[in-house]
Amino acid sequence: MFSASIPWVEVGAEYQIRVRTTGLYGASDWAVSDLIVARGPYETLATPTAPLATAVSASRINITATQVSDYRVRKLWIYANSIDSPLTASLLDDRSAGASVTVTTAETGLAADTTRYYFTRASDQWGNLSDFSASASATTTS
């Protein structure tokens, strides 16, 4: 087994590694890796608090979320679902948001008497994600 460090890797850049063996009888064909995306350091981020969801009409729910108070965070992700589970939630919005920043977005085009659940996550510049927040829910008016 052989290992080597690759200096000056640019985070977010794509790389391929190719290797071959050489010996008494010549060289093997090159073996080429799939694309590898360079990642930064892995860090655990704090989990945001549950967002605030408010139904404002029969077709619109406003969502207000506050980013965690961690200097490493860069983006706040807001997810929506028809059930109280982040595992199948769809991304509703993502916003550049530093520590403790509050953002507001809306989900529109909903049917009357529709209940929706919302979750948030934080991410840093390396793409590390926090756990999902607790949920918040609202039901559109009839």
CYANA upper distance limits for C-alpha pairs under 8 A (distance plus 0.5 A):
  9 VAL  CA     13 ALA  CA      8.31
  9 VAL  CA     38 ALA  CA      7.54
 10 GLU  CA     38 ALA  CA      7.23
 11 VAL  CA     37 VAL  CA      8.19
 11 VAL  CA     38 ALA  CA      5.45
 11 VAL  CA     39 ARG  CA      5.87
 11 VAL  CA     40 GLY  CA      6.40
 11 VAL  CA    126 TRP  CA      8.23
 12 GLY  CA     37 VAL  CA      6.34
 12 GLY  CA     38 ALA  CA      5.70
 12 GLY  CA     39 ARG  CA      6.57
 13 ALA  CA     37 VAL  CA      6.20
 13 ALA  CA     38 ALA  CA      6.25
 14 GLU  CA     35 LEU  CA      6.62
 14 GLU  CA     36 ILE  CA      5.99
 14 GLU  CA     37 VAL  CA      5.01
 14 GLU  CA     38 ALA  CA      6.96
 15 TYR  CA     35 LEU  CA      6.14
 15 TYR  CA     36 ILE  CA      5.60
 15 TYR  CA     37 VAL  CA      6.81
 15 TYR  CA     38 ALA  CA      7.93
 16 GLN  CA     32 VAL  CA      7.33
 16 GLN  CA     33 SER  CA      6.09
 16 GLN  CA     34 ASP  CA      6.76
 16 GLN  CA     35 LEU  CA      5.64
 16 GLN  CA     36 ILE  CA      6.55
 17 ILE  CA     32 VAL  CA      6.33
 17 ILE  CA     33 SER  CA      5.83
 17 ILE  CA     34 ASP  CA      8.43
 18 ARG  CA     30 TRP  CA      6.66
 18 ARG  CA     31 ALA  CA      5.91
 18 ARG  CA     32 VAL  CA      4.82
 18 ARG  CA     33 SER  CA      6.73
 19 VAL  CA     30 TRP  CA      6.03
 19 VAL  CA     31 ALA  CA      5.87
 19 VAL  CA     32 VAL  CA      7.21
 20 ARG  CA     27 ALA  CA      7.40
 20 ARG  CA     28 SER  CA      6.05
 20 ARG  CA     29 ASP  CA      6.63
 20 ARG  CA     30 TRP  CA      5.40
 20 ARG  CA     31 ALA  CA      6.73
 21 THR  CA     27 ALA  CA      6.07
 21 THR  CA     28 SER  CA      5.90
 21 THR  CA     29 ASP  CA      8.48
 22 THR  CA     26 GLY  CA      6.08
 22 THR  CA     27 ALA  CA      4.63
 22 THR  CA     28 SER  CA      6.90
 23 GLY  CA     27 ALA  CA      6.83
 39 ARG  CA    126 TRP  CA      6.87
 39 ARG  CA    127 GLY  CA      8.38
 40 GLY  CA    126 TRP  CA      5.58
 41 PRO  CA    126 TRP  CA      7.46
 42 TYR  CA    126 TRP  CA      8.26
 42 TYR  CA    128 ASN  CA      6.98
 43 GLU  CA    128 ASN  CA      7.00
 44 THR  CA    128 ASN  CA      7.83
 44 THR  CA    129 LEU  CA      8.19
 44 THR  CA    130 SER  CA      7.21
 45 LEU  CA     70 ASP  CA      8.29
 45 LEU  CA     73 VAL  CA      8.26
 45 LEU  CA    122 ALA  CA      7.78
 45 LEU  CA    123 SER  CA      7.95
 45 LEU  CA    124 ASP  CA      8.46
 45 LEU  CA    128 ASN  CA      8.03
 45 LEU  CA    129 LEU  CA      7.30
 45 LEU  CA    130 SER  CA      5.46
 45 LEU  CA    131 ASP  CA      8.40
 46 ALA  CA     68 VAL  CA      7.05
 46 ALA  CA     70 ASP  CA      7.82
 46 ALA  CA    122 ALA  CA      8.24
 46 ALA  CA    130 SER  CA      6.56
 46 ALA  CA    131 ASP  CA      8.22
 47 THR  CA     68 VAL  CA      7.40
 47 THR  CA    121 ARG  CA      7.19
 47 THR  CA    122 ALA  CA      7.44
 47 THR  CA    130 SER  CA      5.90
 47 THR  CA    131 ASP  CA      6.02
 47 THR  CA    132 PHE  CA      7.06
 47 THR  CA    133 SER  CA      6.41
 48 PRO  CA     66 THR  CA      7.55
 48 PRO  CA     67 GLN  CA      6.55
 48 PRO  CA     68 VAL  CA      5.68
 48 PRO  CA    120 THR  CA      7.01
 48 PRO  CA    121 ARG  CA      6.74
 48 PRO  CA    122 ALA  CA      7.21
 48 PRO  CA    130 SER  CA      8.38
 48 PRO  CA    132 PHE  CA      7.96
 48 PRO  CA    133 SER  CA      5.90
 49 THR  CA     65 ALA  CA      8.39
 49 THR  CA     66 THR  CA      7.71
 49 THR  CA     68 VAL  CA      8.09
 49 THR  CA    120 THR  CA      8.35
 49 THR  CA    133 SER  CA      6.11
 49 THR  CA    134 ALA  CA      7.22
 50 ALA  CA     65 ALA  CA      7.83
 50 ALA  CA    119 PHE  CA      7.07
 50 ALA  CA    120 THR  CA      7.49
 50 ALA  CA    133 SER  CA      5.75
 50 ALA  CA    134 ALA  CA      5.34
 50 ALA  CA    135 SER  CA      6.05
 50 ALA  CA    136 ALA  CA      6.50
 51 PRO  CA     63 ILE  CA      7.15
 51 PRO  CA     64 THR  CA      6.16
 51 PRO  CA     65 ALA  CA      4.97
 51 PRO  CA     66 THR  CA      7.54
 51 PRO  CA    118 TYR  CA      7.42
 51 PRO  CA    119 PHE  CA      7.14
 51 PRO  CA    120 THR  CA      7.38
 51 PRO  CA    133 SER  CA      8.40
 51 PRO  CA    135 SER  CA      7.58
 51 PRO  CA    136 ALA  CA      6.31
 52 LEU  CA     63 ILE  CA      6.11
 52 LEU  CA     64 THR  CA      5.59
 52 LEU  CA     65 ALA  CA      6.86
 52 LEU  CA    136 ALA  CA      6.49
 52 LEU  CA    137 SER  CA      8.32
 53 ALA  CA     61 ILE  CA      7.07
 53 ALA  CA     62 ASN  CA      6.23
 53 ALA  CA     63 ILE  CA      5.05
 53 ALA  CA     64 THR  CA      7.05
 53 ALA  CA    118 TYR  CA      7.85
 53 ALA  CA    136 ALA  CA      6.42
 53 ALA  CA    137 SER  CA      6.23
 53 ALA  CA    138 ALA  CA      6.05
 54 THR  CA     61 ILE  CA      5.96
 54 THR  CA     62 ASN  CA      5.70
 54 THR  CA     63 ILE  CA      6.98
 54 THR  CA    137 SER  CA      8.43
 54 THR  CA    138 ALA  CA      6.25
 55 ALA  CA     60 ARG  CA      6.62
 55 ALA  CA     61 ILE  CA      4.74
 55 ALA  CA     62 ASN  CA      6.78
 55 ALA  CA    138 ALA  CA      6.25
 55 ALA  CA    139 THR  CA      6.51
 55 ALA  CA    140 THR  CA      5.62
 55 ALA  CA    141 THR  CA      7.37
 56 VAL  CA     60 ARG  CA      6.27
 56 VAL  CA     61 ILE  CA      6.20
 56 VAL  CA     62 ASN  CA      7.37
 56 VAL  CA    140 THR  CA      7.67
 56 VAL  CA    141 THR  CA      8.08
 57 SER  CA     61 ILE  CA      7.68
 57 SER  CA    140 THR  CA      6.50
 57 SER  CA    141 THR  CA      6.07
 58 ALA  CA    110 LEU  CA      7.73
 58 ALA  CA    111 ALA  CA      7.04
 58 ALA  CA    112 ALA  CA      5.05
 58 ALA  CA    113 ASP  CA      7.47
 58 ALA  CA    140 THR  CA      5.32
 58 ALA  CA    141 THR  CA      4.86
 58 ALA  CA    142 SER  CA      6.09
 59 SER  CA    108 THR  CA      6.20
 59 SER  CA    109 GLY  CA      5.69
 59 SER  CA    110 LEU  CA      4.80
 59 SER  CA    111 ALA  CA      6.00
 59 SER  CA    112 ALA  CA      6.50
 59 SER  CA    140 THR  CA      6.66
 59 SER  CA    141 THR  CA      8.15
 60 ARG  CA    106 ALA  CA      7.28
 60 ARG  CA    107 GLU  CA      6.22
 60 ARG  CA    108 THR  CA      4.96
 60 ARG  CA    109 GLY  CA      7.03
 60 ARG  CA    110 LEU  CA      6.71
 60 ARG  CA    140 THR  CA      7.10
 61 ILE  CA    106 ALA  CA      6.11
 61 ILE  CA    107 GLU  CA      5.87
 61 ILE  CA    108 THR  CA      7.13
 61 ILE  CA    138 ALA  CA      7.54
 61 ILE  CA    139 THR  CA      8.31
 61 ILE  CA    140 THR  CA      7.21
 62 ASN  CA    104 THR  CA      7.54
 62 ASN  CA    105 THR  CA      6.43
 62 ASN  CA    106 ALA  CA      4.80
 62 ASN  CA    107 GLU  CA      6.99
 63 ILE  CA    104 THR  CA      6.10
 63 ILE  CA    105 THR  CA      5.82
 63 ILE  CA    106 ALA  CA      6.14
 63 ILE  CA    107 GLU  CA      8.23
 63 ILE  CA    118 TYR  CA      8.35
 64 THR  CA    102 THR  CA      7.45
 64 THR  CA    103 VAL  CA      6.23
 64 THR  CA    104 THR  CA      4.85
 64 THR  CA    105 THR  CA      7.05
 65 ALA  CA     78 ILE  CA      8.45
 65 ALA  CA    102 THR  CA      6.12
 65 ALA  CA    103 VAL  CA      5.98
 65 ALA  CA    104 THR  CA      6.93
 65 ALA  CA    120 THR  CA      7.89
 66 THR  CA    100 SER  CA      6.53
 66 THR  CA    101 VAL  CA      6.18
 66 THR  CA    102 THR  CA      4.68
 66 THR  CA    103 VAL  CA      6.85
 67 GLN  CA     76 LEU  CA      6.77
 67 GLN  CA     97 ALA  CA      7.16
 67 GLN  CA     98 GLY  CA      7.40
 67 GLN  CA     99 ALA  CA      6.24
 67 GLN  CA    100 SER  CA      5.27
 67 GLN  CA    101 VAL  CA      5.79
 67 GLN  CA    102 THR  CA      6.71
 67 GLN  CA    122 ALA  CA      7.41
 68 VAL  CA     73 VAL  CA      8.03
 68 VAL  CA     99 ALA  CA      6.11
 68 VAL  CA    100 SER  CA      5.84
 68 VAL  CA    101 VAL  CA      8.40
 68 VAL  CA    122 ALA  CA      7.80
 69 SER  CA     99 ALA  CA      4.99
 69 SER  CA    100 SER  CA      5.23
 70 ASP  CA     98 GLY  CA      8.49
 70 ASP  CA     99 ALA  CA      5.73
 70 ASP  CA    100 SER  CA      8.12
 71 TYR  CA     98 GLY  CA      7.51
 71 TYR  CA     99 ALA  CA      6.01
 72 ARG  CA     98 GLY  CA      8.37
 72 ARG  CA     99 ALA  CA      8.12
 72 ARG  CA    124 ASP  CA      6.17
 72 ARG  CA    125 GLN  CA      7.95
 73 VAL  CA     97 ALA  CA      7.94
 73 VAL  CA     98 GLY  CA      6.19
 73 VAL  CA     99 ALA  CA      6.68
 73 VAL  CA    122 ALA  CA      6.92
 73 VAL  CA    123 SER  CA      6.02
 73 VAL  CA    124 ASP  CA      4.81
 73 VAL  CA    125 GLN  CA      7.56
 74 ARG  CA     96 SER  CA      6.32
 74 ARG  CA     97 ALA  CA      5.92
 74 ARG  CA     98 GLY  CA      5.53
 74 ARG  CA     99 ALA  CA      8.12
 74 ARG  CA    122 ALA  CA      8.03
 74 ARG  CA    123 SER  CA      6.50
 74 ARG  CA    124 ASP  CA      5.44
 74 ARG  CA    125 GLN  CA      6.53
 75 LYS  CA     94 ASP  CA      7.31
 75 LYS  CA     95 ARG  CA      6.02
 75 LYS  CA     96 SER  CA      4.88
 75 LYS  CA     97 ALA  CA      5.39
 75 LYS  CA     98 GLY  CA      7.29
 75 LYS  CA    122 ALA  CA      6.35
 75 LYS  CA    123 SER  CA      5.78
 75 LYS  CA    124 ASP  CA      7.10
 76 LEU  CA     94 ASP  CA      6.18
 76 LEU  CA     95 ARG  CA      5.82
 76 LEU  CA     96 SER  CA      6.89
 76 LEU  CA     97 ALA  CA      6.38
 76 LEU  CA    120 THR  CA      7.39
 76 LEU  CA    121 ARG  CA      6.41
 76 LEU  CA    122 ALA  CA      5.26
 76 LEU  CA    123 SER  CA      7.05
 77 TRP  CA     91 LEU  CA      7.74
 77 TRP  CA     92 LEU  CA      8.39
 77 TRP  CA     93 ASP  CA      6.59
 77 TRP  CA     94 ASP  CA      4.90
 77 TRP  CA     95 ARG  CA      7.06
 77 TRP  CA    120 THR  CA      5.91
 77 TRP  CA    121 ARG  CA      5.59
 77 TRP  CA    122 ALA  CA      6.67
 77 TRP  CA    123 SER  CA      8.30
 78 ILE  CA     91 LEU  CA      6.61
 78 ILE  CA     92 LEU  CA      6.08
 78 ILE  CA     93 ASP  CA      5.68
 78 ILE  CA     94 ASP  CA      6.54
 78 ILE  CA    118 TYR  CA      7.49
 78 ILE  CA    119 PHE  CA      6.35
 78 ILE  CA    120 THR  CA      5.09
 78 ILE  CA    121 ARG  CA      7.26
 79 TYR  CA     86 PRO  CA      8.00
 79 TYR  CA     89 ALA  CA      6.26
 79 TYR  CA     90 SER  CA      5.87
 79 TYR  CA     91 LEU  CA      4.88
 79 TYR  CA     92 LEU  CA      5.45
 79 TYR  CA     93 ASP  CA      7.43
 79 TYR  CA    118 TYR  CA      6.05
 79 TYR  CA    119 PHE  CA      5.63
 79 TYR  CA    120 THR  CA      6.59
 80 ALA  CA     86 PRO  CA      8.45
 80 ALA  CA     89 ALA  CA      5.80
 80 ALA  CA     90 SER  CA      5.95
 80 ALA  CA     91 LEU  CA      6.94
 80 ALA  CA     92 LEU  CA      6.42
 80 ALA  CA    116 ARG  CA      7.21
 80 ALA  CA    117 TYR  CA      6.13
 80 ALA  CA    118 TYR  CA      5.12
 80 ALA  CA    119 PHE  CA      7.07
 81 ASN  CA     85 SER  CA      7.64
 81 ASN  CA     86 PRO  CA      7.77
 81 ASN  CA     88 THR  CA      7.56
 81 ASN  CA     89 ALA  CA      5.11
 81 ASN  CA     90 SER  CA      6.88
 81 ASN  CA    116 ARG  CA      6.29
 81 ASN  CA    117 TYR  CA      5.67
 81 ASN  CA    118 TYR  CA      6.99
 82 SER  CA     89 ALA  CA      8.43
 82 SER  CA    115 THR  CA      7.10
 82 SER  CA    116 ARG  CA      5.45
 82 SER  CA    117 TYR  CA      6.59
 83 ILE  CA    116 ARG  CA      7.56
 83 ILE  CA    117 TYR  CA      6.89
 84 ASP  CA    117 TYR  CA      6.27
 84 ASP  CA    135 SER  CA      7.40
 85 SER  CA     89 ALA  CA      7.29
 85 SER  CA    117 TYR  CA      8.39
 85 SER  CA    135 SER  CA      8.42
 86 PRO  CA    119 PHE  CA      7.03
 86 PRO  CA    132 PHE  CA      7.36
 92 LEU  CA    107 GLU  CA      8.00
 93 ASP  CA    105 THR  CA      7.90
 95 ARG  CA    103 VAL  CA      8.19
 97 ALA  CA    101 VAL  CA      6.23
 97 ALA  CA    102 THR  CA      8.25
 97 ALA  CA    103 VAL  CA      8.25
110 LEU  CA    114 THR  CA      7.34
110 LEU  CA    140 THR  CA      8.06
111 ALA  CA    140 THR  CA      7.88
112 ALA  CA    140 THR  CA      5.95
112 ALA  CA    141 THR  CA      6.18
112 ALA  CA    142 SER  CA      5.40
113 ASP  CA    139 THR  CA      6.31
113 ASP  CA    140 THR  CA      5.41
113 ASP  CA    141 THR  CA      5.97
113 ASP  CA    142 SER  CA      5.79
114 THR  CA    139 THR  CA      5.71
114 THR  CA    140 THR  CA      5.81
114 THR  CA    141 THR  CA      8.43
115 THR  CA    137 SER  CA      7.33
115 THR  CA    138 ALA  CA      6.11
115 THR  CA    139 THR  CA      4.57
115 THR  CA    140 THR  CA      7.04
116 ARG  CA    137 SER  CA      6.05
116 ARG  CA    138 ALA  CA      6.27
116 ARG  CA    139 THR  CA      6.89
117 TYR  CA    135 SER  CA      6.64
117 TYR  CA    136 ALA  CA      6.10
117 TYR  CA    137 SER  CA      4.85
117 TYR  CA    138 ALA  CA      7.37
118 TYR  CA    135 SER  CA      5.88
118 TYR  CA    136 ALA  CA      5.73
118 TYR  CA    137 SER  CA      6.64
119 PHE  CA    132 PHE  CA      6.75
119 PHE  CA    133 SER  CA      5.99
119 PHE  CA    134 ALA  CA      6.85
119 PHE  CA    135 SER  CA      5.59
119 PHE  CA    136 ALA  CA      7.32
120 THR  CA    132 PHE  CA      6.17
120 THR  CA    133 SER  CA      5.77
120 THR  CA    134 ALA  CA      8.47
121 ARG  CA    129 LEU  CA      7.16
121 ARG  CA    130 SER  CA      6.03
121 ARG  CA    131 ASP  CA      6.71
121 ARG  CA    132 PHE  CA      5.59
121 ARG  CA    133 SER  CA      6.83
122 ALA  CA    129 LEU  CA      6.25
122 ALA  CA    130 SER  CA      5.76
122 ALA  CA    131 ASP  CA      8.39
123 SER  CA    127 GLY  CA      6.31
123 SER  CA    128 ASN  CA      5.87
123 SER  CA    129 LEU  CA      4.99
123 SER  CA    130 SER  CA      6.79
124 ASP  CA    128 ASN  CA      6.11
124 ASP  CA    129 LEU  CA      7.52
